[in-house]
Amino acid sequence: MSMQGFRSFVWTAVSYQLKDKLKLSPSASQFVAAVAFFPWSIKPLYGILSDCIPIKGRKRIPYLVISTVLSLVPWLILGLNAFFRSSTWHLIVLLTAQNLGSAMADVVVDAMIAEAAKSERAAFAGDLQSLSWLAMAFGGICGSLLGGYALTNIEIDRIFLLFTVLPAIQLLSCGLVKENRVSTKVLKEFSSSNGYHQVNGNESILDDEDGFSEEKNNISTKKRKKNKKNQKKRVFKIRKSQIPEKSNPLVIQWFHSLKAAIYSLYSAFRQPEILRPMAWFFLAHVAVPNLSTVMFYYQTEILNLEASFLGTARVVGWVGLMLGTYTYNGYLKRLKLRRILLLTQVGLSILSFLDIVLVSRMNLTVGISDKTMVLYGSALVDAVNQFKFMPFLILSGQLCPPGIEGTLFALFMSISNFGSTVGSFFGAGLASSLSISSGSFDNLLLGIIIQALCTFIPIAFLFLIPKGATGVPA
């Protein structure tokens, strides 16, 4: 999990690669990032595959190896080959593949944590999740600090190569993790549950056929021997035709497993008590166009903020996130979720005023430096955003029905990620329509005002959130 947080180390370099080397406009750069992060929006797919299709009898480690290789190879290629690094489309493909590996690894690790928690006492189950969050936060702080420093002193291609050390270590560590094979008994029980019964380790026909043959044998006593002989022939033919070939049972099992998992997920998600809250959280992301990449261009080109300072600003943002989590758990979690989310949206709209002040240069008239505005703005926005993210986690946990908690929770997270991706697309479209480009930020102030007004839109749909729900876990 610390590697997931440390990703900020290398993605800061990607931002500068898109801006300085490829000379992309802010909207084009944000479009590339939105496409590259799309694999995070389909996380349940990785969970279903890992649960339903074991590789060589194992459900976690093989997928962790595959995901780690996908995380490692793209950075290796980008670090060694200038052509792929300098081609926009090749860069998109490699970054998307890298995010595919990272998202898959995230799902597999979450599943392994959940399985480990089940094997431990309840007192330690929460500690595993807390430890994973702390590891990610620590990785994020270190990645942000070192990322800014590295960009000042190291070439971007060297940063890509340097980052490959972490997935390489993770790949080697896969060999140290022990995982039990999926029991063949489980496979046989699965087959039985789908209509096959085990007799001395071999599949036989359905019980219906045996009952039918017995019934037929008792019809007539006069022709009993003849009927019995004919029955044996017919039953033998039926058994021979209904026993699947040796290569089929595993494939059939995978098919039924996938079908059952997808149907269970669909059946659970379509319930109004689950669909309505998730629709609100998706809308909360989609309704507000994301202009973060545009602000990055503005901060580096107009405000002339160096990479090391922006890394420090991200560290402050991580600290704000942790303070927001602490504040929520200590003072807000017993409030109604509708009230918390209402205050959060209003707070985010007010904080947008800080960007308005920064872009209009009003801060200089009152003696506040640009760096102060960026530092405190980053901390406050991340802290307030956490007031919306924590209820999302709590409500997601409350809504997940037993049996498919992991996959459904991954779906909830994917909805949030997909909402952010769509919001990034809208932000790129807004920047393009306002003709905001590198060196031309005349309409950026208008774009931020539009963004601030859009933060009020989700408030109109708060009726989708359960009226009596609070932030206290059920």
N, C-alpha and C positions, 0 to 999 in steps of 0.2 A: 504493500500500500504506500510506503514511502516513495517508491519509484513513480507512482501515479502523481503524487504531489510534486516530485522533483522534475516532472515534465516541463514546468515553467522555465527551467534552465535552457532547454533547447528550443522551445517555442518562441521565446523572446528573439532568438537568432533567426527563426523562420520569419517573424514579422519584419525584421530588418532586411532579410533576403528579398522578400516581396517588394519592399519599399525602395531600397537603395540599389539592389543588383538588377532586379527585373523591371524596375521603374513602373510598377503598377499603380493605378489610381487608387484612392481609398475605397471606392465602391468595388473595384475589381479585386483588390486584396481581401476585402471582407467576403466577397463571393467565394474566393478560393478557400478561405478558412471554413466557411459554412459547409461547402461540399466535403472538405476533408474530414470534418467532424461528424458527418452523417452516420457512420457506423455506430456511434454511441446511441443512436435513436432506434436501433433494432436489437438491443441487448437480449430481449427474451428469446430470440432465435438461437443465440449461442447457448443459453441455458437449457432450452428444449433439446438441442442436439447433444449437449453434454449429458443430460439426464437419460435420454432415450436410445442413443447409439454409442455404446461403449466401443472403444478401440482396443483390441487385444485383451478384452475382459476388464478394462479400466475406464472409468468415466471422467476422471479429473486430470491426472498427470499428462496423458497424451494431448489433451486439448491445451493444457498449460504450456507444453512444449511447442505445439503449433503456434499458439498466440505469441509466445516469446520470440520465436523465429521471425514471425511477421513484424514484430516490434523492432527487431535487431537489423534485419537485412536492408530495409529502406534507408535508415540512417547511414549504414555502411556504404550504400551506393551513392547517396548524396554527398558523403564526405570524400569519396574517392573519384567520382566522375563529374567533371565540370559541366558536361553536356546536359545530363539529367538535372543538375542543379540550376542550370540557366534556362531550361525549357519549362514554360508555365504548365503545359499539359502533362508532361512527365512528372513534374513536381506534384501536381494534384493527385496523380495516380499513386505515387509513392507515399505521400502524406496520408491518403485515404487508406492504403494498405496498412500503414503504421498504426493508424487509429483503430482499424479493424482488429489488429493484434492486441492493442492496449485495452479495448473494450471487452474483447473475449477473455483476456486475462483477468480483468476486473470481475467479470461474472463468475469465472471459475474459482477465483480466490474467495469471493463472497460465499459460494457454495461450500467450499472447504471449511470456511470459518463457521458456517451454520452447522455443518456436520460435526465439527469439533466441539461446538457448543452443546450439541445434543449428547455427546459422550461425557461431558463434564457435569459437575453439579450445577444447579441453577445459580448458585452464588457466583460462579465464575463465568457464566454464559455472557452476561453483559460486559464483563471485562474484556472479552475478545473483541467485541465491536468497538468499545472505547479505545482499545489499543490500536486498532486499525485506523480510527479517525485521528488519533494523536500522531501516528506514523505518517499519515498523509499530510497533516498540518506541518509537521517538522520537515518533511520533504519539500513542501511548498515554500517554506521560509528559506531553507537552504538553497533551493533552486532559483528563487528570485534574487537572492543576494549574489550568488555566484554567477548567475546569468548576466546580470548587469556588469559585473566586474570582467567577465570573460569577453564580452563584446568590446570592451574598451582595450583589451590587451591581446586578444587572440582572433585569428581569422575565422570566419563563419564555418568554412569547411572543417577546420580543426575542432570546432565546437560539436559539429555533427558526429565526428569520429570519437570525440571524447565521451559523448553521451552513450555510445554503444557499449561502454564498459558495464553499465548497469544491467541492460537486458542480457548481456553475456554472463554476468554473475547469476542472474535469475535462471538462465538456461542451465548452468552448471548445478545450481541448487535443486533443480527438478530431480536430479539423480539421487538426492539425499532424502527425498520425501517418499515414504512408503504408502502404498495404496493397495488395499485388498482387491482381488479380482471379483467381478460379479459372479455370484454363485450360480452354478448350473441348475441348482434346485429352484432358484428364483425363476430361471428361464422356463423350467418345466411347469412350475405353478402358473406362470403367465399363460403358457399354452393351454393348460387345463381350464383356466378362466375364460378362454376364448373358444371353448367347445371341445377340446381334446382331453382325453383322460389317459393317465399313465398306468400301464400294466407291465410290471417287471422292466421298466425303463423304456418301453416301446409304446408308440402311439397306437391306440385302437380306435375303432369307430365310436360314434356317439352312443350314449346309453340308450337312446331312443331305438337304435337299430336292434340292440340285444333284446329289448322289451318286445319289439315288434316280432322278432323271430320266435320268442318264447310263446307269444300269443298265437302265432300261426301254428305252432307245434301242437297246441291243445285244441285245435278246432275239430279235428276228426281223429278218432281212435282207430278207424278201420284202415286208413292209409297213412298211418303214423310213420312207418319206416320209410316209405317212399317220400313223403313230405319232408321228413327230417333230413334225408339225403339231399333233396333239392335245396332245402333251406341252407344247408352247410355250404353248398356251391355258391348260392346267391350271396350269403354273408361274406364268404371269402372274397368274392369279386368286389363287393362294396368296400370291404376293408382295404383291399389292395389299391382301389382307386382313390380312397379318401385319405390314405396316409401320404403326407407330403414327401417329396423327395428330400434327400439328406441335405441338400443345399438350400432348401426353402425355409425351414422353420425360423432361422435367425433373421432372415429378411422380412418374413411375415411378422415376426415379433417387433422388429423396428417400426414397420409400417403401422401396426396397431398401437404401439407406444406413442409414436408421433401423433397419430390421429386422436388418441385419447387425451394427450396433453394439450393439443391445440383446441379441441372441443371444450375441455374443462376451462381453459383460459378464456375462450370466447363466451361460454355460458356464465362465468363469473363476472366478466367485464361488462356484459350487456345489462346487468342488473342496475336499476336506477340509482340505488344507494352508493354504487361504485362509480358508475358512468358520470353522474352529475358533478361530483367534486373534482374528478379528474379533468372534466371538460373546463372547469373554472381555472384550474392551474395551467392547463394548456393555453387557454385564452389570455391569462395574465402575462404569458411570455409573448404570444403572437401579437397581441394588441399594441405592444410598445416596441417600435423599431429600435434595433440595437445600433448605436453609432459609436461603439467603443473603438473600432479600427480608425474611424474618421478622427476621433479625438487623439488617438495615438499619433497620427500624421500631424495634427495641429500642434501637439505638444513638442514633437521633435523638430518640425520645420519652422514654426512661428515662434514658439516659446523657447526653442533651442535647448530643451532639456536633454541632458546626456543619458546614455543607456544605464550607467551606474545609478543615477538618481531614480530613474523609472523602476529599476529593480528594487530600490529601497521603498518606493511607493507601493509596490506590490507586497512587500513584507509587511508594511503598515496595514495594507488591506487584509492580509492573513490574520494579523493581530486583531483588527476590527471584527473579523469574522468570529474569532474565538470569544471576544468580549460580547458580541451579539448573542452567541450561544449561551454564555454564562448568564447574561441579562434575561434572556428568554426563560431559561430553566429556573431562575431565581425569582422572577417577578411577573412574568406574563403567561406562563403555561396554564394557569387556572382560569384565565379569562376565556370567554367565548371566542371560538375561531373566527367568526364573522367580524367581531370587533377588532381582533388582532390584525386580520387581513385588511380591514378598512383603514386602520391607523397606519399600517405599513404602506399601503398605496398612497395615502396622503403624504406620509413622510418622504417617500421616494420622489413624489412630485415637488415637494418643497426643496429637497436636496438637488433637484435638477436646476434650481435657481443658482447653485454654486457654479455650474458650468456656464450658465448665462452670464454671471458676473465675470467669470474668467475670460470668456470669448469676447465680451463687450469691453474688457479691460477696465471695468469699474473698480476692480480690486486695487489697482495702482493708484487711483485717486484718493483712496483712504489709507494708503501705505502698507497694504498687504501684498507680499511677494507672490509670484506665480507658484513657486515651489511649496509655499505654505498652503495655498489653495488646493494644489494637487494632492499633497500628503493628507491633509485632513478630510478632503472630499472623498478620497479613496477609502479611508478608514470608516467614515460615516456611512457611505453607500453600502459597503460590504457588511457592516454591522446590521443595518436596517434590512438588507436583503435576507439576512439570516432569520429575521423574524417571520419571513414568508416561507423560507425553506424548512425550518423546524416543524411548523404545523403540517407541512406537506409530508414529512417523514412520519410524524405521529399518526396523521390521518390515514396514510397508506398502510401502516402497520395495523390499524384498527379495522380497515376494510378487507384485508386479505383473509379469505376463508381458509380453514385448515386443509392441509394436503398440498396446496399449490402456492404456499406463501412466497417461496423464493422466486418462482417464475412470475407471479403476478406483481410482486414488488419490483422486479426488474422491468416489467412492463410500465409500471407507474414512473419509474426513473426515466425510461425511454420516452415517455410522453413529455416529461419535463425537458429532456434533452432535445427532442424534436421541436418542441415549442421554441426553445432558444435558437435552434437552427433556422426555423421559419422567420423568427424575429430578426435574425442576422440578414436573411435574404431581403426582408422588408427594409431594413436599415440601408442595405446596399442600394436598393431601388430608390429610396428616398434621397440618398446622397447623389445618385446619378441624375435624378429628376431635378434636383436643385443645382446641378452643375458644380458640385463640390469636387475638386480635384487637387492633386498635389500642387501647392503654390497658389491655389485659388479657393479661399475659404470665406468669401463674401457672404454666402448664404448659410453658413454654418449656424449662425445665431438663430435664424428662422427654423432650421432643422431641429435644434435643441428645444425651441419653444413648442414645436409640434410634438416632439418626444414627451415633453413634460405634460402636455394636455392629454396625450394618449394614456398616461398612467392612471387617469380617472376612469377610463372605459371599463376595466374589470370590476370596479365598484358597483356598476349597474347590474352585474350578474352574480352578486354575492348570495342571492337566493339559492344558488346551486349548492352552497355549502350547508351541511346539516345544521339545523337551527340550534340544537342543544349541544353540539360538539365542542369540546374544550381541548386544550393542549396536553391534558393529563392522559398518559397511555392507559388504555382499557385493560 
